């Protein structure tokens, strides 16, 4: 099973190929199907990571304190 970064890179390549618009319909559909699978795999990994972060933020009294992630590129 590919890791998140590999899946995301493959998904970016699929999107780039589809955006070029020079593929036959059947090839485009195959790529689209592959892209949907990769997108689903990435979302599943992100959801799992979010669950782990929420567990780490669990308070000592057992309650959970959900916090927004700080934006990386705030200006």
Secondary structure in CASP SS format (residue, H / E / C, confidence):
PFRMAT SS
TARGET T0000
AUTHOR 0000-0000-0000
METHOD secondary structure of the structure
MODEL  1
X C 1.00
X C 1.00
X C 1.00
X H 1.00
X H 1.00
X H 1.00
X H 1.00
X H 1.00
X H 1.00
X H 1.00
X H 1.00
X H 1.00
X H 1.00
X H 1.00
X H 1.00
X H 1.00
X H 1.00
X H 1.00
X H 1.00
X H 1.00
X C 1.00
X C 1.00
X C 1.00
X C 1.00
X H 1.00
X H 1.00
X H 1.00
X H 1.00
X H 1.00
X H 1.00
X H 1.00
X H 1.00
X H 1.00
X H 1.00
X H 1.00
X H 1.00
X H 1.00
X H 1.00
X H 1.00
X H 1.00
X H 1.00
X H 1.00
X H 1.00
X H 1.00
X H 1.00
X H 1.00
X H 1.00
X H 1.00
X H 1.00
X H 1.00
X H 1.00
X H 1.00
X H 1.00
X H 1.00
X H 1.00
X H 1.00
X C 1.00
X E 1.00
X C 1.00
X C 1.00
X C 1.00
X C 1.00
X C 1.00
X E 1.00
X C 1.00
X C 1.00
X C 1.00
X C 1.00
X C 1.00
X C 1.00
X C 1.00
X C 1.00
X C 1.00
X C 1.00
X C 1.00
END
